[in-house]
């Protein structure tokens, strides 16, 4: 559903359903924003986030945790978070703030 929402808003979207798949995808496609579930079938989402941070070169990808847990369960490597189910209006507003160049923006 998020893919449809994001594509409809004009974003280029790539989807990976597992951690290792996400890491491989990120090697050939440098995303500006990654929405990353913390519970993946093959890896912990926090481990995927740390691997992405380690591999990134100049610039910084905005990493956003998508989780069923509250903010106190989100590792510091993330720039923001959304609790499932993701509020589409809140996600659009978050992405709009990033596009507008606001730094330090966090999810609700």
C-alpha positions as CSV (number, residue, x, y, z in Angstrom):
1,X,0.0,0.0,0.0
2,X,2.8,2.4,0.8
3,X,4.4,1.7,-2.6
4,X,1.1,2.8,-4.3
5,X,0.9,5.9,-2.1
6,X,4.5,6.9,-2.8
7,X,4.4,6.2,-6.5
8,X,1.2,8.2,-6.7
9,X,2.9,11.1,-5.1
10,X,5.6,11.0,-7.8
11,X,8.4,9.2,-5.9
12,X,10.6,6.6,-7.5
13,X,10.0,3.5,-5.4
14,X,11.9,0.2,-5.0
15,X,10.7,-2.6,-2.7
16,X,12.7,-5.2,-0.9
17,X,10.9,-7.8,1.2
18,X,14.0,-8.9,3.2
19,X,17.1,-7.4,4.7
20,X,19.7,-8.9,2.4
21,X,17.5,-8.0,-0.6
22,X,17.4,-4.4,0.7
23,X,21.1,-4.2,1.1
24,X,21.7,-5.6,-2.4
25,X,19.1,-3.2,-3.9
26,X,20.8,-0.2,-2.1
27,X,24.1,-1.0,-3.8
28,X,22.8,-0.2,-7.2
29,X,20.2,2.4,-6.2
30,X,21.2,5.2,-3.8
31,X,17.8,6.0,-2.1
32,X,17.2,9.4,-0.5
33,X,14.8,7.8,2.0
34,X,14.5,4.3,3.2
35,X,11.3,3.1,5.0
36,X,12.6,0.1,6.9
37,X,10.5,-2.4,8.9
38,X,12.3,-3.5,12.1
39,X,11.0,-7.0,11.8
40,X,12.2,-8.7,8.6
41,X,12.3,-12.4,7.7
42,X,16.0,-12.7,7.5
43,X,17.6,-9.9,9.5
44,X,16.8,-7.3,12.1
45,X,15.9,-4.0,10.5
46,X,18.3,-2.2,12.9
47,X,21.1,-4.4,11.5
48,X,20.1,-3.5,8.0
49,X,20.1,0.2,8.9
50,X,23.6,0.0,10.4
51,X,24.9,-1.8,7.3
52,X,23.3,1.0,5.1
53,X,25.0,3.6,7.3
54,X,28.3,1.9,7.1
55,X,28.2,1.5,3.3
56,X,27.0,5.1,2.5
57,X,29.4,7.5,0.9
58,X,29.0,11.2,0.7
59,X,25.5,12.4,1.6
60,X,23.2,10.8,3.9
61,X,20.2,8.6,3.3
62,X,17.2,9.3,5.6
63,X,16.4,6.1,7.4
64,X,12.9,5.8,8.8
65,X,11.8,2.9,11.0
66,X,8.4,1.4,10.4
67,X,7.4,-0.7,13.4
68,X,4.7,-1.9,15.6
69,X,6.7,-0.7,18.6
70,X,6.8,2.8,20.2
71,X,9.6,5.3,19.7
72,X,11.5,4.0,22.7
73,X,12.1,0.8,20.8
74,X,13.6,2.5,17.7
75,X,17.4,2.4,17.5
76,X,19.2,5.8,17.3
77,X,20.5,5.0,13.8
78,X,17.1,6.0,12.4
79,X,16.2,9.5,11.5
80,X,12.5,9.0,12.2
81,X,9.8,6.4,12.8
82,X,6.3,5.5,12.1
83,X,4.1,3.0,14.0
84,X,2.2,0.5,11.9
85,X,-0.2,1.0,10.3
86,X,1.5,4.1,8.9
87,X,-0.7,7.2,8.8
88,X,-0.5,8.2,5.1
89,X,-1.1,11.9,5.8
90,X,1.7,11.9,8.4
91,X,4.0,10.1,5.9
92,X,3.2,12.6,3.2
93,X,3.9,15.5,5.6
94,X,7.2,13.9,6.7
95,X,8.4,13.5,3.1
96,X,7.2,17.0,2.3
97,X,9.4,18.4,5.1
98,X,12.4,16.4,3.7
99,X,11.7,17.8,0.3
100,X,11.5,21.3,1.7
101,X,15.0,20.8,3.2
102,X,14.1,20.7,6.9
103,X,16.8,18.8,8.8
104,X,16.2,16.9,11.9
105,X,12.7,16.0,11.0
106,X,11.2,13.0,12.7
107,X,8.1,11.0,12.3
108,X,5.2,11.2,14.8
